[in-house]
Amino acid sequence: MACPFIEDEEPIDEGAQIIQRAFFRRPPAPRVFQERTNPLEQKFLNIFITFPSHHGIQRIKEGFYAIAGFPNVLGCIDCTHIQIQAPPGPVERDFVDRRNNHSLNVQMICNSKLLITNMEAKWPGGVHDARILRESHLAQRLAQGGFEGVLLGDRGYPCLPYLLTPYPEPRAAAEAAFNNALSTTTARIEMTDGKSLPLYRDPEMGGS
């Protein structure tokens, strides 16, 4: 089964991540939750999503720079919610998101071509975007200097050495220009969300 947004890149050291593993690395969930996510597992069985390898990073950066002149960008990051049926038992509240729906909170990173280069899809909807990034293996690699470059994100994330976010209240013209360039560039992750996630959203459940 082919996927239209997977780029032909070599995987990082830990190897390409099979989507099946991405969805089920957390401890076994209640049976109802497993039944709800089984269609996702089948949809993405044997599909690989890889973060750019060192030989492909320059091409990624050039693609982002061409959008709004933002240099040194490895990818744009954001999370989106995939609705699920409410799991039974005490874990039920963990999956309630800000819209009072039960969901998975799925983190994605994309390149300028709207290709997904990294995905974390194991977290309940009640978990904050920043925590998902903080506890990801990719964040550890970035913090350790494993890749030369930065991610771009929205105000839901803290500003970090490897993650740039908007100025909350830009006062100078340079700060406003920074925010404009960042916003124009990070629109790619919103476009990627709209392009890719309908493939595994259940129309009866929706998503956000």
C-alpha positions in Angstrom: 0.0 0.0 0.0 1.5 3.3 -1.0 1.3 6.5 0.9 1.4 9.8 -1.0 3.1 11.8 1.8 6.1 9.6 2.6 9.4 10.9 1.4 12.1 8.6 0.2 14.6 9.4 2.9 16.9 7.2 4.9 15.7 6.7 8.5 17.5 8.2 11.6 19.6 5.8 13.7 16.7 4.1 15.5 15.3 3.0 12.1 12.1 3.9 10.2 9.0 3.8 12.4 6.3 1.5 11.4 2.9 3.1 11.9 1.7 0.0 13.6 4.4 0.5 16.3 3.7 4.2 16.6 0.1 3.4 17.6 0.8 0.7 20.0 4.0 1.5 21.9 2.0 2.5 25.1 0.8 -0.3 27.5 -2.2 -2.3 26.3 -5.3 -0.1 26.3 -8.8 -1.3 27.3 -10.4 -3.6 24.7 -12.9 -1.0 23.5 -10.0 1.4 22.8 -8.1 -1.3 21.0 -11.1 -2.1 18.8 -11.5 1.6 18.0 -7.9 1.9 16.9 -7.6 -1.3 14.9 -8.7 0.4 11.7 -5.9 2.8 12.1 -3.4 -0.1 12.6 -4.7 -1.8 9.4 -4.7 1.4 7.4 -1.0 2.1 8.1 0.4 -1.4 8.4 3.8 -1.6 6.8 4.0 2.1 6.0 7.2 3.9 7.1 7.5 7.5 8.2 11.1 8.8 8.5 12.7 11.9 9.8 15.2 13.4 7.3 18.6 11.8 7.4 21.7 14.0 7.4 22.2 13.8 3.6 18.6 15.0 3.1 18.5 17.8 5.6 19.9 20.5 3.3 17.1 19.8 0.8 14.5 20.1 3.6 16.0 23.4 4.7 16.0 24.8 1.2 12.4 23.9 0.7 11.3 25.8 3.9 13.6 28.8 3.1 11.9 29.2 -0.3 8.5 29.7 1.5 9.2 32.9 3.5 12.9 33.2 3.9 13.0 31.2 7.2 16.5 29.6 7.5 17.7 26.3 9.0 14.2 24.7 9.4 14.0 20.9 9.8 10.2 20.7 10.0 7.0 22.2 11.2 5.3 20.6 14.2 1.7 20.4 15.6 -0.8 18.0 17.2 -4.3 17.1 16.1 -7.0 15.1 17.8 -8.5 11.9 16.4 -11.8 11.0 18.0 -12.3 7.5 19.5 -15.0 5.8 21.5 -14.7 6.4 25.2 -12.7 3.6 26.8 -14.1 2.0 30.0 -12.6 2.2 33.4 -10.4 4.8 35.1 -8.4 5.7 32.0 -11.5 7.2 30.4 -10.8 10.7 31.7 -7.3 10.6 30.2 -8.7 10.6 26.7 -11.0 13.6 27.2 -9.6 16.6 25.2 -10.3 20.3 25.4 -13.5 20.0 23.4 -14.8 17.3 25.8 -14.4 14.6 23.2 -12.5 11.3 23.6 -9.5 11.3 21.3 -5.9 10.5 20.6 -3.6 13.5 20.5 -1.4 12.9 17.4 1.8 14.8 16.9 3.1 15.3 13.4 6.1 16.9 11.8 6.1 17.8 8.1 8.5 19.2 5.5 7.8 21.9 3.0 6.3 19.4 0.5 3.6 18.4 3.1 5.2 15.1 3.7 5.0 13.6 7.2 8.5 13.0 8.5 7.7 12.1 12.1 4.6 11.0 14.0 3.7 10.2 17.6 0.2 8.6 17.9 0.2 6.9 21.2 -1.0 9.7 23.5 -4.5 10.2 25.1 -6.4 13.4 24.1 -6.0 15.0 27.5 -2.2 15.2 27.2 -0.7 18.6 26.2 1.1 19.0 22.9 4.3 20.2 24.7 4.5 17.1 26.8 4.2 14.8 23.8 7.1 16.6 22.2 9.1 16.7 25.4 8.9 12.9 25.9 9.5 11.9 22.3 12.7 10.3 21.2 13.1 12.9 18.5 13.1 15.7 21.0 15.9 14.0 22.9 17.9 13.7 19.7 17.4 17.4 18.9 18.3 18.5 22.4 21.5 16.5 22.2 22.4 18.2 18.9 21.7 15.2 16.7 20.4 17.4 13.9 21.6 20.9 12.8 18.5 22.9 12.6 15.2 23.8 14.3 11.5 22.9 14.3 8.8 25.6 14.0 5.7 25.5 16.2 2.8 27.6 17.4 2.2 29.1 20.9 1.2 25.8 22.3 4.9 24.9 22.6 7.7 26.5 24.6 10.5 28.3 22.8 13.5 25.9 23.0 17.0 25.8 21.4 15.6 23.4 18.8 12.0 24.8 18.6 11.1 28.3 17.6 7.7 29.8 18.4 6.1 33.2 17.8 6.7 36.2 19.9 3.7 36.5 22.2 3.6 40.3 21.9 5.8 41.5 19.1 6.9 45.1 19.7 9.6 45.7 17.1 9.3 45.5 13.4 11.8 42.7 13.3 9.7 40.7 15.8 6.6 41.2 13.7 8.5 40.1 10.6 9.7 37.0 12.4 6.1 36.1 13.4 4.8 36.7 9.9 7.5 34.5 8.4 7.0 31.8 11.0 3.2 31.8 10.5 3.5 31.6 6.7 5.9 28.7 7.1 4.0 26.7 9.8 0.9 26.8 7.6 2.5 23.8 6.0 1.7 21.6 9.0 -2.0 22.7 8.9 -2.1 21.8 5.2 -0.5 18.5 5.9 -3.1 17.8 8.6 -5.9 18.5 6.1 -4.3 16.4 3.4 -3.3 13.3 5.4 -5.5 12.7 8.5 -8.8 12.2 6.6 -7.3 8.9 5.5 -7.6 7.5 9.0 -10.3 9.6 10.5 -13.6 7.7 10.9 -16.3 10.0 9.4 -18.6 8.9 12.1 -16.2 10.1 14.8 -14.7 13.2 13.2 -11.5 14.9 14.4 -10.1 18.3 15.4 
